[in-house]
Structure formats: C-alpha cells, structure tokens
Amino acid sequence: MSGATLAFLVVGILAALVGAGMLVAALRGRPGESRKSTGLLIAGMMVLAFGLVLAGFAIAWTTTEPYDFSTSNAGAN
C-alpha cells in the first residue's frame, strides 16, 4: 500500500468517525424542531458518506489489479 493510498484510507476513516459523531450529537437534540440539530444531522450524513466512499475507494484501489485492454477479446466473435 502506497503512502497516498494509506493517507486516503486514514482520512476516510477519520471522516466517517467524525460524521458518525455528528449524527449522534444531532439525534440527541431535536432534529425536526431545532435548526442547529437539523443542520448537524444533514452535515453528519454528508461527512459520513464522504468518509465511507473515500475509504472504500482506497480499499478497492489497493485490492484490485488494473484491467489490461490489450489482451481482451471483447470485440472478437
């Protein structure tokens, strides 16, 4: 695993944890009645989704091999 991929993985995990914390804090408030709790709920979902996507792509990049188009027989019948 390269340094850049590891950095993406660490940032993704941290973002997911921060987003989950924001969601917990928002759900303890009154999301439907308080603007602060509603905004925190939306922001928490967005940050959590960003972290999951970033970490997921870092894991997929590390565990898969590139596809070689020069050896495929996709156009042959």
C-alpha positions as CSV (number, residue, x, y, z in Angstrom):
1,M,0.0,0.0,0.0
2,S,1.5,3.3,-1.0
3,G,1.6,6.4,1.2
4,A,-1.1,8.2,-0.8
5,T,-3.5,5.3,-0.5
6,L,-2.8,5.0,3.2
7,A,-3.5,8.7,3.6
8,F,-6.8,8.4,1.7
9,L,-7.8,5.5,4.0
10,V,-6.9,7.3,7.2
11,V,-8.7,10.5,6.1
12,G,-11.7,8.4,5.1
13,I,-11.9,6.6,8.4
14,L,-11.5,9.8,10.3
15,A,-14.2,11.5,8.3
16,A,-16.5,8.5,8.9
17,L,-15.9,8.7,12.6
18,V,-16.5,12.4,12.7
19,G,-19.7,12.1,10.7
20,A,-21.0,9.3,13.0
21,G,-20.3,11.6,16.0
22,M,-22.1,14.4,14.3
23,L,-25.1,12.1,13.7
24,V,-25.2,11.0,17.3
25,A,-25.0,14.6,18.5
26,A,-27.8,15.6,16.2
27,L,-30.1,12.8,17.1
28,R,-29.7,13.7,20.8
29,G,-31.1,17.1,20.0
30,R,-34.4,17.8,18.3
31,P,-33.7,17.4,14.5
32,G,-37.2,18.4,13.4
33,E,-37.6,21.4,15.7
34,S,-34.1,22.9,16.1
35,R,-32.3,24.3,13.1
36,K,-29.0,23.5,14.7
37,S,-29.8,19.8,15.1
38,T,-31.3,19.6,11.6
39,G,-28.2,21.2,10.1
40,L,-25.9,18.9,12.2
41,L,-27.9,15.9,11.0
42,I,-27.5,16.8,7.4
43,A,-23.8,17.6,7.7
44,G,-23.2,14.4,9.7
45,M,-24.8,12.3,6.9
46,M,-22.7,14.1,4.3
47,V,-19.4,13.7,6.1
48,L,-20.1,10.1,7.0
49,A,-21.0,9.3,3.3
50,F,-17.8,11.1,2.1
51,G,-15.6,9.1,4.6
52,L,-17.2,5.8,3.6
53,V,-16.7,6.5,-0.1
54,L,-13.2,7.7,0.3
55,A,-12.1,4.7,2.4
56,G,-14.0,2.3,0.1
57,F,-12.2,3.6,-3.0
58,A,-8.9,3.4,-1.2
59,I,-9.5,-0.2,-0.3
60,A,-10.7,-1.1,-3.8
61,W,-7.7,0.6,-5.3
62,T,-5.4,-1.5,-3.1
63,T,-7.1,-4.9,-3.5
64,T,-7.8,-4.9,-7.3
65,E,-5.5,-5.2,-10.3
66,P,-5.8,-3.0,-13.3
67,Y,-7.6,-4.3,-16.3
68,D,-5.4,-4.9,-19.4
69,F,-7.4,-3.8,-22.5
70,S,-4.7,-5.0,-24.9
71,T,-5.2,-8.7,-24.1
72,S,-9.0,-8.8,-24.0
73,N,-11.2,-10.4,-26.7
74,A,-14.2,-8.2,-26.1
75,G,-14.6,-7.3,-29.8
76,A,-13.9,-10.8,-31.2
77,N,-16.7,-13.1,-32.2
